[in-house]
């Protein structure tokens, strides 16, 4: 299972099973790959997540390069 943890400094840490057939695709991803993926997902969001979850925060802000770290 892919896990995303928020660190005390606000950065995100992404963990996955390197041996899992589905998750192992992430083994070769760079920090930029993760940033591009999340930026793409946010650009495709129709607002349904916000409606369904009741989310009202400004979560669509640009992510700085240093805000994401990956743990293999």
N, C-alpha and C positions, 0 to 999 in steps of 0.2 A: 504494500500500500504506500502510495506517495504521501509524504507528510510535509507540510509547510509550517514552520515554527517562527514566531516573531521573537527575536532576541531582545534583551533589555534595552539595547541602543536603538531599537526600531527597525533594524535590518531583518531580512527574511532569510531563513535557512531552509533549503529544500533537501529532503532525504528520500531515498528510494532503494529498493532491493536490486543491486547490480546484477544478480543472477536470475531475476524474474524475466521470463520471456517477453512480457509486455513492457515492463519498466526499464529493461536494459537499453532501450533505444536512447534513454537519457544519458547513458554512460559517456557518450561522445559530445554531448551538448556543452557549449561554452556559456559563460555568463551572458554574453550578447545574445545567444540563441534563446535563453530563458526570457530575457528582456523583450526580444522581438515577439516571442510567443504570447506573452502576457499583453503587450501593446496591441497585437492583432486581436486577441480575445476581447479586450476592452473596446476596440473599434467596431467589433461586430455585435456588441451587446445592444439589444433593442430597448433596454429598460425593463425587460420582464423580470430580471433578477431583483431589481430594486423594488418593483411592484410586489413580487411574491414574498420577499424577505422583509419588507418594510424598511429597508435600508434608506437612510436619509443623509448619510455622511458624504463628504466629497472624496470618494475613493477613486475617482477617475483622474487624479493628478498624475503628472509625469513622474516616472520613477527614475531617480538618479542612478548612474552606474554602480555606485558604491552601496546602494540599498539592497542588493541581492547578493547572497553568497551561496555557493552550492557545496554540499558535502557528499562525497562519493563514498 
